[in-house]
Amino acid sequence: MALVYYETGIRVPAGGGGYDYVNVFVTQNEQEARTAYRADRRNYLARLSFDDSGTRTEFWNPASSSWTAAAPHSES
């Protein structure tokens, strides 16, 4: 059985081409994460799954209303 966490926060460009993450919230409750995602200017929602075969990170893509392996290009 997979262990699943949801993470949401604000992703902002940082010097050197990377990103900083602020106002991050982590929970195992998807509904709680979705509620937080819609508040406080948060611009990403990720689902992190851990199981015997490894780890998987997926991002919520609001344009397609689906989980995707890559972060959406437009995060506003």
C-alpha positions as CSV (number, residue, x, y, z in Angstrom):
1,M,0.0,0.0,0.0
2,A,1.3,3.4,-1.0
3,L,1.9,6.2,1.5
4,V,0.6,9.4,-0.1
5,Y,1.3,13.0,0.9
6,Y,-0.1,16.2,-0.7
7,E,2.0,19.4,-0.7
8,T,0.9,22.9,-1.7
9,G,2.6,26.2,-1.5
10,I,4.0,29.1,-3.5
11,R,6.8,28.5,-6.0
12,V,8.8,31.6,-6.8
13,P,11.9,32.0,-9.1
14,A,15.2,32.2,-7.3
15,G,18.6,33.3,-8.4
16,G,20.5,30.9,-10.5
17,G,17.5,29.5,-12.4
18,G,16.1,27.5,-9.4
19,Y,13.0,28.0,-7.3
20,D,12.2,28.8,-3.7
21,Y,9.1,27.4,-2.0
22,V,7.3,29.4,0.6
23,N,4.0,29.0,2.6
24,V,4.3,25.2,2.1
25,F,1.6,23.0,3.6
26,V,1.8,19.2,3.7
27,T,-1.0,16.7,4.6
28,Q,-2.2,13.2,3.9
29,N,-5.7,14.5,3.3
30,E,-6.4,15.4,-0.4
31,Q,-9.4,17.5,0.4
32,E,-7.5,19.5,3.0
33,A,-4.7,20.1,0.5
34,R,-7.1,21.2,-2.3
35,T,-8.7,23.7,0.2
36,A,-5.3,25.1,1.1
37,Y,-4.3,25.2,-2.6
38,R,-7.1,27.6,-3.3
39,A,-6.0,30.0,-0.5
40,D,-3.1,32.2,0.3
41,R,-1.9,32.6,-3.4
42,R,-0.6,29.1,-3.5
43,N,0.3,28.2,-7.1
44,Y,1.2,24.5,-7.0
45,L,-0.4,21.2,-5.7
46,A,1.7,18.1,-5.7
47,R,1.0,14.4,-4.8
48,L,3.9,12.4,-3.5
49,S,3.5,8.6,-3.4
50,F,5.9,6.3,-1.7
51,D,5.6,2.5,-2.2
52,D,7.8,-0.6,-2.6
53,S,8.5,0.3,-6.2
54,G,9.9,3.7,-5.3
55,T,8.6,7.3,-5.2
56,R,6.4,9.2,-7.6
57,T,5.7,12.9,-7.7
58,E,2.7,14.3,-9.7
59,F,1.5,17.8,-10.0
60,W,-2.1,19.0,-10.4
61,N,-2.6,20.7,-13.7
62,P,-5.7,23.0,-13.5
63,A,-5.8,23.5,-17.3
64,S,-6.5,19.8,-17.8
65,S,-8.0,19.0,-14.4
66,S,-5.6,16.0,-14.0
67,W,-2.4,14.9,-12.2
68,T,0.7,15.0,-14.5
69,A,4.3,14.0,-14.0
70,A,5.6,17.5,-14.8
71,A,4.8,20.7,-13.1
72,P,2.5,22.9,-15.2
73,H,4.4,25.6,-17.1
74,S,1.9,28.3,-16.1
75,E,1.7,28.6,-12.4
76,S,-0.3,31.7,-11.5
